[in-house]
Amino acid sequence: MDVITLGETMVLLTPHSTGLMRYADSFSTKVAGAESNVAIGLARLGHQTGWISRLGNDEFGKKIYAFIRGEGVDVSRVTFDDSANTGLFFKEKLACDEWRVKYYRADSAASRMNTADVDELYIADAKYLHVTGITPALSSSCYETALTAIDYAKKNGVKIVFDPNLRRKLWSDEEAKKVLLELASKADIVLPGVDEAQFLFGKLEVEDLAQRFLDNGASVVVMKLGKDGAYFSSKETQQYVKGFPVSQVVDPIGAGDAFSAGLLSGLLDGKDLEQSVSRGNAVGAMVTMADGDVEGLPERDRLLHFMNNRMKDDVER
């Protein structure tokens, strides 16, 4: 495996109509989860990925399993739980540029993940372990599962990538800060958004926020700046990398996961940090132009075409 990730994936239901969901009478169903989004994004770019999770032994769980397997992600370490349901969430489009998300994931099958779900040999065979701050927020057993996976990665020389992916509704601010800083300190690469970094360290400038993560133990920090691109910092170098403008944002949710996939793809291809961050910016931009978390994730030829055309446009201007 190139990258292994672990976490909860749910079925997403979205009304066909715009406005308050109470007036909706038809919905589409899709599959979405931060960690599986990253795995699928990398698989589409030609990399070998694996996803560790637990699903309810129900129709929604079987839908998720079949979908992710169909995208070329290894699901051999996914287990089905007969006593808990698969999580659901709703994405409500209130207006053309306003979204609201509601989760129904309490006591879901994924929240019952435990250390027995993590196979050391499986992780040891990977180049990167990708972990987000969502998984430890689901339950105490999920927190221990994430720590165990990280310990296995460290023991076997697997690089750890951590995306804080803050979900304040899942836990208290105090607990979130403590755990996110703990996991960030164990990571080789940390991928925070500016809001997440300010939640952890206060209202500082981007460069200062990145330095705080380095001081906390990370080797590389990549700050996601939305449409403005990203800023990366390490002990050796620091740089802003501009984003890729898009004509219309259809759905911004999932762009951060797409960025992670693009960045890791670049690193796996032997690109330097600047080139890898630029690839992350491109994949993140492309995802916003399609409805859904994974529907806009590109395959390699389309990604390269997008990047080459946008860079060419910049030169011609």
N, C-alpha and C positions, 0 to 999 in steps of 0.2 A: 504494500500500500504506500502511496505517496502521502496521503493525509487521512487521518482517522478523527472523527468527531463524535460527540455524544450529547444527547439532549432530547427534549420533547418535540414531537411534531404532531400537529392537530389538523383536523378538517376545518377549513375556512368556508363559511357561508356568507355570501354577499348578495344583497337585494339587487334585482335587476333595475329597480327604480332609484332615482335620486331623491333625497329628503329623509324625513324621520322614518325609522324602520317599522314603526307601528302601522304604517300605511302600506307596507310591502306585502305582496301576496305570492311572490315567486323569487326563488333564490338560485344562485349557482353554487356548486361545491368545488372546492379546490383543496390542495394539500400545501401546508405551509408550516415552517419551523426554522428558526434561525440556523441551527446547525445543519439540518438536512439541506437547506438552501445553499449553504457553502459547499457541501458535498456534491450536490447536483451541478452547481456552477463549475466546479473543478472537473467533474466527469465530462461535461459538455466540451471542455477545453482539452480533453484528451488525457486526463490524469486518473490514476487509480485511487478511489476513495472508499472508505468504509464508515458506516454509521452505527453507533451503539445506542439502543433505546429499548423501551418496553411499551407495548401497545395493548389495548384491551382486545380480548378475543371476541370482537364484534365486527359488524360490517364496516364501520369507519376505520377500525384498525387494519382490516384486510385491504381496504382501499388504499390506505397510506403505504402499507407494505408493498403492494403490487406496483404502485406508482413509483416509489423510490427505487425499487429493484429494476423497474422498466427504464429508469433513467441511467442505468449502468452503475449504480452505487451498490457496493457489497452490503448485504443485510443479514449476513450469517450470524451476527451477534445480537440480533433483535429477538426478543422473547415476547410471547403473548401471555397476558394475565387473565385468568378466568374470573377473577373476583373484582376487577376494576374496569371502568370504562375508558375509552379513548377520549382525549380532550377535544373540545370544540371552541371556535371563536367566530364572532361576527364582525364584519367590517362594513360600516355604515357610511355611505357617501352622502354627507349632508348638503354639500354644494360642490361646484366644479373643482374647488381647491381646498375643501375641508372634509376630513375623514375622522371617524370615531370608531375605536375598536373595543369590543367587549369580550372577555374571556370566560369560558366555563371549563375550568381545568382543576378545580379543587378535588383532591383525592383521586386524581386520574391515574391510569396505569403507569404513566411515565414518572409520576411523583413517587412511585414505590420502587424505583430503581435502587439497587444497593450494590455494595462492593463485589458481590458474587457475580454481577453482570459484566464485570470488567476482566478481560483475559490479558494477563501480562504479555504472553507471547504474541498476541495479536497486535498490541500496541508497540512492542519492541521491534516489529517488522516494518514500522512506518518511518517516514522521514519527519513528519510533523503531526503533533496532536493539537487539534483545535478545540478550545473550550470557551464557553461564554458564561457571563454572570447570571444567565437565566437558570441554568441547571441547579446550582447550589441554592437558589431561592425557592425551589419547589418544595423541598422538605429536608429534614436533617439527614435522611439516608441519601438523598441526591447530593448533598454537600459532601458527605463522606465518599460517595462514588466519584465525584469530580476530583477530590484530593487523591484518592487512590490511583486514578488514571494519570494524574500529574506525577505522582511518585514513581509509577512504573515508567513513565516517559523519561524522567530524570535519570533513573537507574540504568536505563538502556540507551542513553545518549540521543533520545528523540527530542527535537526542538518543540517547545511549547508556545503556542500562539493563543493569546487571551484577548477576547473582545468583551469589555464590561457589560455591554448590552443591558443597561440599567432598566429594571422594571419595578418602579417604586411601589406599585400596588401589591406586589408579592410579599414584601417584608418591610420592616421598619427602616427608616433612614439610618439609624445607628448600626443596625445589624448589616445593612447593605454596605455601608462604608467599611466596616471592619472586614467583611469577607472579600469584598472586591479588592481592597488593598492587599489582603493576604494572597489572593490568587495572582494579582498583578506582580507581586514580589517574586513569585515562583516562575514567571513566564520569561521566555527569551524575547518575544515580540508582543507588544501591547498595542491594541487598536481602538483607542477611545474616540468618541465624539467630543466636541468642545463642551457641550452641556454635561456630559458624564464626568469629564475631567474637572470641571468647575464644581460639580457636586462633591467630588472627593477632596479637592484642594482649595476651593474658594475662587473668587472672581479674579483670576490672574490672566495675563496675556498668554497667547498660544505657546510661545517659546518657553516661558516659565513653567507652564503646565507640563510640557513635555519633559523638562528637566526634572520636575518632581517625580515623574514615573521612573526616570533613569536613576535618581537618587534612591528610589524605593526598591531597586533591584533589577529592572528590565535592562536588556542590552540594546533594544531598538524600540522606539515609540513612533507610531504613525498616527497623527491626529487627523481625523476626518473632518473636513470643512465644508461638506455639502457641495453646492455648485461651484464654490471657489477652489475645489480640489483637496489637497492634503498637505501636511507638513510632517516631515520625518526628522528624527533626531537620534543620534547615537553618540558614543564617546568620540568618534572620529569625524563625523560630518553632520550638518543640518541643512535642510533645504525645503523651500516651498515648491510644490509641483502643481501646476494649474490644472483645473478641471476641463471637462469637455462639455461645452454648452449644448443644450437640446432645444428644439423648437417648441416642444410642448411636453409638460410633465403630466402623464396620464395617471400614474400611481407611484408615489414616492416610497411606499413601504417595501422593504426588502433591499433598498439600495445599499445599506451598510453591509449586509451579508454578501451582496454581489461584489462590493469593493474588496472584502476579505478574500473571496474566491479569485478575483483578478490579481491581487497582490501575491497570493501564494502561488498562483500559476506562473507568474513572472519569476519568482524565486526558484521554483522547481525547474524552470527552463534555463537557469543560470544567469538571469538578468541581474543587473545591479539594483540597488535600492530605488534610485530615481526611476529607472525603467519599469520596475515592478509596481511602484506606486502609481505611475502613469497608467499602467494596465488596469490597476484597481479602479482608478478614476473613470476609465473608459467603460468598464463593465458596469460600474455603479450607475453611470449616466444612461447606458442602454436599457437597463432594467426599468428606469422610471418612465420609459416611453411605451410600456406595455402594462396591461391590467393584470395584476397578480404578482406574487413573490418570485416565481421562477419562470413565468411565461416569457419574459424578456431576456433571460440568460442566454448569451450567444454561444454558438459553436466557434471554433478557432478561426475559420476562414472569414466569417462575418465580423468577428472582433477586429481582426487585422485590417479588413476593408474599412471599417468604421474609423479606426485610429489613423490609418494612412490618409483617408479623405479629409478628416478634420485637421490633421497636421498640415496637409497640403493647402487647405483653405487659409490657415493662419499665415503661411509663407506668402501666398498670393496677395493677401491683404496688405 
